[in-house]
Amino acid sequence: MSIQDIAIKPFAGQKPGTSGLRKKVREFQQPGYLEAFVQAIFDSQPALQGGSLVLGGDGRFFNREAAGIILRMAAANGVARCIIGSGALLSTPAASAVIRAHKAQGGIILSASHNPGGPDGDFGVKFNSSNGGPAAEGVTEAIYQATQKISHYRILDWPLPDLDRVGETSLGSMRVSVIDPVHDHAQVLQNLFDFDAMHALLKGGFRIAFDGMHAITGPYARRLLVELLGAPESSLLNCTPLPDFGGGHPDPNPAHAEELTALLNGRDAPDFGAASDGDGDRNMILGRNLAVSPSDSLAILAANAHLVPGYKNGLAGIARSMPTSRAADAVAAKLGLPCYETPTGWKFFGNLLDAGRITLCGEESYGTGSDHVREKDGLWAVLFWLNILAVRKQSVTEIVQQHWRQFGRHYYSRHDYEAVQSDIAADCMANLTKALPDLPGQKIGTLAITAADEFSYTDPVDGSISRNQGLRIICGDQARIIARLSGTGTEGATVRLYFEAYEPDPAGQQDDPQQRLAPLIDFAESLLGLRRQSGRSGPDVIT
């Protein structure tokens, strides 16, 4: 048994994005590439030496091999204990729960979230801090700087222990705890929700369908929905995790969860449908012939939180990412709660959660969560909805439409232009940036533009400033257009456009969102020229 010091040179482009470092699998498979980034984590995070590290991932292609490398590197870098999910598996919210439950100094999560998997797909490595949440910008910057001056990595030359068998073992002088990947997370959720009420709902004939998209949440859904709540096994779709996600795109939206969407729109549809993504941190909620907007879902959870045991004493506040619709703001205003607008990226919610300023938070990209962990949590959202449905004894559609009548409807849509040539994407964004100063006072149909700017965020807890977080065109309380470059793609550039229009009158709340938002969509194209320059007839994905 020996520790090897292996010389390497820095790799270009190892700067973490909004959720860690994401690249094509083949990039991570380059000799020394994964090792360089992981060594940079150990070099920049001294608390890991002599401390505990949580390790696991979503089971995508290269997950197990990467986990083995990281485990042997952890042993060589002085980690005292590594807590790893059996089979090297952990959903992202479960990893957060494990970090918090075991008071670990941090965690390494192997995932590219909702990105495709397989040998030609994507892979990712993300460091989570001791609070269980994604590392703050200062930490990711320190990791990046370490990648730029790395000269070697350390790894233990010794066979790995059996990672499929739950129990205690060792690797060199490091203690290895192989755990049930579901247990800690399930315990947290059982403490929040009324499982008896949900069990009675399902036993009373209420039918559900959950699509695991051949990703990590299959075992979690089976434990929670089938074993604990009594749903029939037939309620689970695609709940066997596969390294390539069955050749699908594990992104829970109507465009990619086609089987589930068709089921909920078909004859004899179940009462409730839900899906989660590659690493289990996102969720899509469906009723019969209705896909609930993620922005609406956050607002509805906030408005009904008092019905759920874990939140019956009220909420400290609500936060949403800037591109997320202002539906949550309307709920916060009526409840007299603070509502925070943050940049995209779950790490920005972490300070607010740790400071006790918020209880619920969410992003338009199908992510919602609370202060129970420091990540968004797909199955948490599913259980939250089921708990509300069990108490209110109404359908998903009835709850959504009643919410609109009470708070108004925020028509909302996101248009994704994926793998755009980077120079074209940059040119289009530059066109809009240049136009911003002259927009206030102009009109989009009957809507008057009241402000146009580039969003910057000052963290109310630590005073840190995050600039260049997206371009905004605002028409008072009536409408918004948002444009930003996504940090989650692995090739070219992904341009995301967001459109929102508010309708307080129930008589005007049943329109098709794309038709209602058409004036905003056309105006954005006139400024950006994205379709014209990219040669595309429209976005790749509309949600």
Summary of the structure (lengths in Angstrom):
residues: 543
radius of gyration: 22.9
end to end distance: 52.9
largest distance: 73.8
contacts: 2040
relative contact order: 0.11
helix: 36%
strand: 26%
